[in-house]
Amino acid sequence: MQALWMVLGAFFFATMGVAVKYASASFNTAELVLYRGLISVAFLAVALRIHGTSLRTQVPLMHAWRSLVGGFSLAAWFYAIAWLPLATAMTLNYMSGVWVAAFIVGGALLYGKSERQGPLLLTVLLGFAGVVLTLRPTIDQNQLFAGLIGLIGGMSAALAYLQVTALGRAGEPVERTVFYFALGTLVTGVLGILYTGFTPLDQISWQAAAWLLPIGVLATLGQWCMTRAYSHGHTLVVASLQYSGIVFGALYSLLLFGDQIPLYGWLGIALIVVSGVAATFLRERALPDTPAEDH
């Protein structure tokens, strides 16, 4: 039952994507990351105090690494959401499962242990075929750069999510893990603002500004659910349920934004989902102690 937290977390993340999409009309990516981190830190500080959870940790470097790659992944995802159909941006971010499989296959080939990696390699190739089909519409609409940023964000998400599983195995409380990631997000936003600056107030609509609070709250709830699922649920089940986020994102994309994605775009999304689930099952069977991605 713990794995079902992943479905709820995927719903929160997809809904956060809607908020980011609307807010991006007035705010740049660095601002959205900054406000997301600021609201989450404030929200979680209260939660930590209520639960009496200490911020003292025995694994500070693990938190630092998770925050570093996670902050970059979040910024890349927000950028992709702003410039791509929501369904496409969500799918590219959920490529993390295929990326983890690619890392395993690459490591096996590097060390001359390519035996029995054929099925896993096939899922990786299938996933990247899905990427080509998914990104094809972005080429037609001059959105290729945003698509590549989203793809890189999914790769860094794989690294960040591996660390979430490792932190759970190290006994770190969910609240502490999520708090330090929120703090890292805040720092990432501040660094980004030093480069991009703030949007002038006269260019900000109140409708866009109203979405800032939901972004922080929904992101925090999604992170909490995801971290709890991976800390206490079966990794294989959780990693498969994470793809429900693509379904939620596709529904929002169609119903709220009227995104027109051609048939081969939907086929690409389906290939990524199938390859991600298959890679998760194959990886669990071959390397049961290897952490899987989480979202």
N, C-alpha and C positions, 0 to 999 in steps of 0.2 A: 504493500500500500504506500510505502514511502516514495516509491518511484512516481506515483501520481502527482507529487508536488511539481514534477517537471512539466506536466501538461499545463498546470496553473501558471507556472513560471513562463512558459512559452506564450501563453495568452497575454500575460503582463508585458512581455517584451514586444509582442506584435502591436499591442495597443500603444505602447510607448513609441513605436515607430510611426504610428499615426500622428501622435503629438509632435514628434520631431519634424515630420513632413509639413505640418501646418506652421510650426514655429520658424522653420527655415526660410519662410517668406520674408522675414525681417531680420533674422539673426544669422551670423556666419557660424561655421562648424565649431570653431574654438569657443565662441560664446556659449553655444549649446552644451558643449562638454563641461565648461566652467560652471554653468548654472546647474547642470545635472549633478556634478560633484558637490557643489555647495549645499544644495537642498538635501542630498543624500547624507552628507556628513551631519547636518543639523538633525535630520530625522533619526539617524542611527545613534547619535550621541544620547538622545532621549531614551531610545530603546535599550542601549547598553546600561544606562543608569537605572532604569526600571528593573532590568534583569540582574543587576549587580555584577555584570561581566567586566572583568579587568581588561585593560588594553595591553598589559604586560604579556609578551610572547617570548617563547624560547626559540622561535624560528623567524627572526626579522628579515633575513635575506630571502627566505621563501616568499614572504609577503611583498618584499620590494620587487622581486622578479615578476610576480603575478601582476602587480600594479603597473610595472613598466610596459610589458607587452599587452596587458589588458587595456591600458589607457590608449595606446596606439591603435589597437583593434577597434575600440569604441569610437575614436575620432574618425577612423576610416569608414566605419559603418554609418555614422551620422552623415558623413559626406555623401556616401552612396545613396542613402535614403533621400537626401535633398535633391539629387539629380537624376535618380532612376525611378522607375515604377516600384512601388513598395514591395510587390511580390518578387521582383528581381533582386532588390537589395537584400531582402530577407534570405533568399535562396543562396546568394553568394556568401553571406555570413555563415550559413549553416554548412558550407563546404568544409568546415573544420574537421568533420569526421573523415572525409576523403583525404584531407591533408595529413592526418595522423597515420592513416594507412600508407600514404606515400612516404612518410618519414620512416616507417618500419621497413617497407620494401627497399628504400634507398639504403638504409643501414645494412640490410641483409646482403644486398649486392656489393656494398663497399667492403664487407668482411668475407666475401666469397661464400655466403650461406644462402644462396638463392633457391635451394631446393624447397619445394612445397610452397613457394611464394607465388606460383602461377595464378591461383584463384584470387588472391589479394591484389595482385598486379592488375588483373582483369577488372576488378571493381574500381581501381584508380583510373584506368583508361576509360572506363565507362563514365566515371564522374567527370573527367575532363572533356569527354565528348558532350556531356550535358552542359558544361560551361560554354563550349563553343556555340551550341544552339541557343543557350540563354542569353549570351552576349550579342548574338547576331542582330537582334532588334536595336541594341544600343549603337551598333555601328551605323545602321541606317539613320539614326536620329542624332548622330554626332555626340554620343554619350559614352564613347569607348573609354575615355580617361576615367570617368566615374566608375565604369564597370571594372577596370583594372584595379582601382583603389579598393573597391569592394572585395575583389578577389584576394588581394594582399591582406585586407583586414580579416578575411576568413582564415588565412594561413596563420596570422599572429594570434587569432582567437584559439586555434588549436593548441598553441604553446601555452596560452594563458589558462585554458581549461584543463590541460594536463596538471597544471600546478594546483588548481582547485581540488582535484582528487587527491593529490599528494598532501595538501594541507589538511584535508579531512582525515586522511590516514595518520597524520601526525597528531591528531587529537585536538586541532584548533576548533573552538566554538564557531558556529555559523555566524553569529553576530560580529565577532571579531574579524573574521575573514572578509565579510562584506564591508565592514567599516574601513578597513585598511585599503580595500580596492576603491571605495568612494573617495578616500583621501588622495590616493594616487590619481584618480580621475580629476579631482580638483587641481592638483599640481599640473597635470597635463593641460588642462584648460588655461591655467595662468600662463604657462609657457607659450601656448598658442596665441593668446591675446597679445603677448609682447611682440609678436610678429604681425598679426592681423589688425590689432586695435579693436575698439568697440564701435558698434554701429551708432551713428548719430541719433539722438532721441527723436528728432523730427522725421526720421525714416522708419520708425518702429510703430506698427499698428497695435492697438490694444488687443485685437483678436489674436495676433501672434504671441504677444506677451502673456496672454492668459494661459497658454499651453506650457509655459516654463515649469510651473509647479507640478502639473501631472507628469512631465518628463522625469523629474527627480523622484517623485513618489513611486511611479510605476516601475522605474528602473530599479529602485531599492527593493520593492516587493518581488520583482522578477529575480534579482540576484539572490535574495534570501531563499526563495523557493528552489532555485536551481542548486544553490550550495547545499541546502538541506537534503535535496534528492540525491546528490552525489555523495554526500557524507554518510547517509543512512540507507539508501536504496541500493538495489542490485545494479551495478554499473551498466551491464548489457541492456537491461530493460530501460533504464533511464536514458541511455544514449540513443535508443530507438525512439522513445517517446518525444525526444527533443524536436523531431521533425514535424510535430504537430504545429510548431511555430510557423512553418511555411504555409500550412493550410490556413491558419488564421490570417497571415499576411496576405495571401492570395484573395481571401474573401474581402478583407478591407480594401485591397487594391481595386477590386471590381466594383464593390458597392459604394465606397466613399469617393474614390478618385476617378472612376470610369476608365482605368488604364486599359489600353488596347494592346494586348500581347498576342502576337500571331501564334498559330498552332505549333510551329517549331519551337517557339519560346516556351510554351507549356510542356512540350515534349522534353526539352532540356531540363526544366524544373523537375519533371518526373524522373528522369535519368539520375539526377543528383540525389534525389531522395532514395531511390532504389539502391544506388551504389553505396550511399552512406550507411544505410541499414545493413546491407550485405557485408560491407567492410567491417562493421562493428561485430557482427556474428562471427565472421572468419577470424578476426583478431582475437576475440575472446576464446575461441576454440584452440587457436595456435599458441597464444601467449596470454593465458588467463590472469597473470599477475601484472600485465601491462595496463597502466591507467588509460581509460578512454577519454574522449573529449566530453565536455559537458557544456550546457548552455542555459 
